[in-house]
Amino acid sequence: MSVPTNAPIDHAAVRALAERPVDWTAKGIPPQWWGHTQAQIVAEAPDLFAAGPTGPVCVLRADAVAHNLETMAAWCRAHGVELAPHGKTHMSPQLAARQLDAGACAITVATVSQAAVYRAFGVRRLILANELVDAPGLRWLAGELDRDPGLGFVCWVDSVAGVELMTSALPAGARPVDVCVELGQPGGRTGCRTAPEADAVARAAAASPRLRLVGVAGYEAALGHELTADGLAVVVTHLRELRATVTRLAALFETDTVLLSAGGSTYFDTVADELTGWPGGLAVRTILRSGCYLTHDHGLYARTSPLTRDGRAGLRPALQVHARVVSRPEPDLAVLAMGRRDVAFDQGLPVPLSLAASTVTRLNDQHAYLRLAPGEHVGVGAWLGFGISHPCTVFDKWRLIPELDPDDRVVDLIRTFF
């Protein structure tokens, strides 16, 4: 891998994906594309649906992706925060390159396997928003840090035992691994539950010869995405605990600028409100980890994103799944060749885009049940497009996703690496 020292990603490696041939492993893709490279297909700008996809097929809308990139970057600049979008959402080096080019300071991952994907494409700044305590993963990380002196990497710690495991697994003489003390919430996920616990972990990390204490981290949506007064109060309490921890541990941090990270895709406005505006003498980088803004959706984040809740239109849904009607077994029922293997269902069912009142009521592995409203009709063989809720659990079902212009012509083919 050859990457200029100032490049956030190896653009040549990303561009090389265009020379890979498309084949039968990419579901839904027109069979006539098999054997052709991505570059050859994109150069012809075919109409996807005229080309004969076998269906179902997942697509991205290019204009919405571009809009969301620009909108989120501008929002972060205006609010004095940085963005390290969560790469687990799409696991696509092509999309990560666009995010980095738009100003993202890093790519966030959750596992060593995810980190390895982005390192294969030369990503130079990674946040692993998790605890890393397994020896094989730590040895891999030490090798990457040794091989690339310009690699910036940080992960979380939330226990003295974790600090001890990391210290024992990392080789002597290796570059220290940057860590943030993670705060959690009662009933939530990982993270220290009390201030004394956090302080003890911070002292242990600062004392470790294999680690470097650089900041504090949390995840304010660990208990859900509710926008009720009670839900927001829990979020604010957590964020204020993060702020208090940074202030309390200021003397222990081993870097001139403290890294403070929070912010998923629901409460990033509250994060900006609560975790900026630091007193003089304390330099803090507030880094959001929002990932779903890139494609947005028609469900969970349409309701909860700060840029679209209450009817605002700051982000546009970019991710769709299209499927054919295969059966009309009852007067008000259409069954489509799209199921749990193709579309998200963990945070809401797909939303038909061309039918105002009809709804998907349930999914099987390969079928969707569309209950037709009075006056709405579809025939066997018809293509229908669906919006989704929660992009993370759509992307992981597709290895190659056509990106389309408003006329349904292919402008790119996006590969994922799950």
Secondary structure, DSSP 8 states (H G I E B T S, - for coil): ----TT-SS-HHHHHHGGGSB--TTSTTS-GGGTTSBHHHHHHH--BHHHH---S-EEEEEHHHHHHHHHHHHHHHHHHT-EE--BTTTT--HHHHHHHHHTT---EEESSHHHHHHHHHTT--EEEEEEE---HHHHHHHHHHHHH-TT-EEEEEE--HHHHHHHHHHS-TTS--EEEEEEB--TTSSSSBSSHHHHHHHHHHHHH-TTEEEEEEE--TTTT----SHHHHHHHHHHHHHHHHHHHHTGGG-SSSSEEEEE--SSSHHHHHHHS----TT--EEEEE---GGGT--SSHHHHH-TTTGGG--SS---EEEEEEEEEEEETTEEEES--TTTS--TT---EESS-SS-EEEEE-SS-EEEE--TT----TT-EEEEE-S-THHHHTT-SEEEEE-TTSBEEEEEE---
